[in-house]
Amino acid sequence: VDMVYMNAIHSRFEHSAGVAHLSGLLCRRIQSFQPLLDVTEKDHHCVVLAGFCHDWGHGPFSHVFDGRFQKQLLKRQQRKQQQKDNNNNDDTISEWEHE
């Protein structure tokens, strides 16, 4: 952002505040144009709060971190599934008896 707009800043806080604001606007539009949904003020407050809090779980340098973490998690899940499949195949073979 700062390469295009030299004085612009985009911190996590500003991002979260912007998402909260846009979430609130969207919720108000839904209230106006979809009255059958019966969106309450409490719903509106919850949507705004969720928009503000949506990034709290990110790690440092989140997108780089998330990409590496997700790849490692996928490899771990694949290894566990392969071990499970191997164990299931071994159990099936050991339990199988030929008449």
C-alpha positions as a printed Julia matrix, in Angstrom:
99×3 Matrix{Float64}:
   0.0     0.0    0.0
   2.75    2.45   0.92
   4.42    2.07  -2.5
   1.33    3.5   -4.22
   0.06    5.8   -1.47
   3.17    7.06   0.29
   1.41    8.21   3.46
  -1.01    5.3    3.68
  -0.79    2.82   6.49
  -2.62   -0.45   6.86
  -2.15   -2.01  10.25
  -4.08   -4.98  11.59
  -6.11   -2.63  13.76
  -7.09   -0.43  10.83
  -7.93   -3.49   8.75
 -10.12   -4.89  11.54
 -11.81   -1.52  12.1
 -12.55   -1.28   8.37
 -13.96   -4.79   8.24
 -16.12   -4.03  11.28
 -17.43   -0.88   9.58
 -18.17   -2.64   6.29
 -19.8    -5.55   8.13
 -22.06   -3.08   9.91
 -23.02   -1.41   6.62
 -23.8    -4.77   5.06
 -25.89   -5.77   8.06
 -27.85   -2.49   7.84
 -28.52   -3.13   4.13
 -29.78   -6.6    4.95
 -32.01   -5.12   7.66
 -33.43   -2.62   5.15
 -33.92   -4.88   2.15
 -34.68   -8.23   3.82
 -37.18   -7.44   6.61
 -38.38  -11.05   6.74
 -34.98  -12.04   8.13
 -35.8   -10.0   11.23
 -32.21   -8.84  11.85
 -32.13   -7.29  15.33
 -29.85   -4.67  16.84
 -28.17   -7.44  18.78
 -27.5    -9.24  15.49
 -26.03   -6.02  14.09
 -23.73   -5.6   17.09
 -22.6    -9.22  16.83
 -21.81   -8.85  13.12
 -19.78   -5.69  13.76
 -17.93   -7.36  16.62
 -17.24  -10.46  14.49
 -15.89   -8.22  11.73
 -13.6    -6.5   14.2
 -12.34   -9.77  15.72
 -12.06  -11.83  12.54
  -8.22  -11.72  12.34
  -7.35  -12.35  15.96
  -6.2   -15.92  15.29
  -3.54  -15.02  12.72
   0.09  -15.6   13.5
   2.92  -13.15  12.85
   3.35  -12.32   9.15
   0.07  -14.18   8.87
  -0.21  -14.98   5.19
   3.33  -16.35   4.93
   2.88  -18.14   8.25
  -0.52  -19.54   7.29
   0.76  -20.9    3.99
   3.66  -22.74   5.63
   1.51  -23.94   8.5
  -1.23  -25.21   6.2
   1.28  -27.16   4.08
   2.77  -28.77   7.19
  -0.68  -29.57   8.54
  -1.73  -31.14   5.23
   1.43  -33.31   5.17
   0.77  -34.4    8.75
  -2.85  -35.28   7.96
  -1.76  -37.24   4.87
   0.82  -39.19   6.91
  -1.75  -39.99   9.59
  -4.27  -41.12   6.97
  -1.63  -43.27   5.27
  -0.68  -44.86   8.6
  -4.35  -45.44   9.36
  -4.88  -47.0    5.93
  -1.82  -49.18   6.39
  -2.99  -50.28   9.84
  -6.46  -51.04   8.51
  -5.0   -53.07   5.66
  -2.73  -54.98   8.05
  -5.64  -55.72  10.4
  -7.81  -56.88   7.54
  -5.13  -59.21   6.21
  -4.26  -60.61   9.64
  -7.93  -61.26  10.44
  -8.69  -62.84   7.1
  -8.72  -66.63   7.04
  -8.88  -68.86   3.99
 -11.16  -71.84   4.23
